[in-house]
């Protein structure tokens, strides 16, 4: 067992966890933040993407013990005072989702894209989202949402 | 995933001191963690090496680029110093996996795993890399010994990789659309002493394609490869691509690499 301290969505949490606990399980089962989804559980689909120290990562392929002391942002940490983050608002406006399962990961990944590239082209958005798989609606509206969020932020 | 004891080492000596027959080093974990989750691998001790300072840093000299083993793919892809010296290395690192994999996966982890479809081994072979470990220096040509196998001894830790700077080089990958691993990847490097062409994804392990090297040594142009025929008898053949298709991809990728060499 290990004692791990993380700053999750701005709040410090300390928990004693099993050494092999995955970050996705830590977030969902220990903190009850179930907005982070586990889709494939084999690091392909990207539903579990969160930010660790500002960079997007797949939380199903990361040990919680490995990131002791880090800051984690999940989908629940994006909005401020009940106002949607510009990326969330753009996904809502452009209907960049159908069932919504992949959406938390899509949004967390897209926010990281704009942190790296303020004005991405369609091709750059599609390339960046290679690690996020949507099996309902396709990517057209997702790309439109990311483009609008880029213009609004 | 079976349980294990997680250790975070802060020095090379601490990491190697913790190593045993039942341990493994953890770097980015992009292959190791999925392997453990699928119970293809299990260890008593997992020794995290990412916090070892000696495993970080990029040094560029007039002859070589030395990259710490725990340097992430995203860091290599974005490094201005590497881009000046060997731009093909940045291209290669920027095409590995996806953005999230590049934010975690490391150079040392990639070559220690020696996946037959991984990108970095091709750069090591084409750029005469020297693998610096906790015990010795190993030439790339002697490092990659077989599918998922290397010359590393139990407990030996990769500290850095030193790539020699060529006159020009280029890496072209034809990725599997689902996994983004190379169906075929070709690294072309034009050194003063001759051209070296390493191919990944096509055989059981990384190798140098001598027929292409000889043709490019005589005439470094796409045209020089027009009449080259790759022997497909020991190339991989699977649901993604037949051996003949891979042979054709090797030539077309090599041509593209020559055209984009810088």
Interface residues (C-beta under 8 A of the other chain):
Chain A: X2 X18 X19 X20 X22 X41 X42 X43 X44 X46 X49 X55 X56 X57 X58 X61 X62 X63 X65 X66 X68 X109 X112 X113 X128 X130 X131 X132
Chain B: X1 X2 X3 X4 X5 X6 X8 X26 X29 X30 X33 X34 X36 X37 X38 X46 X48 X50 X74 X97 X98 X99 X100 X101 X103 X104 X178 X179 X180
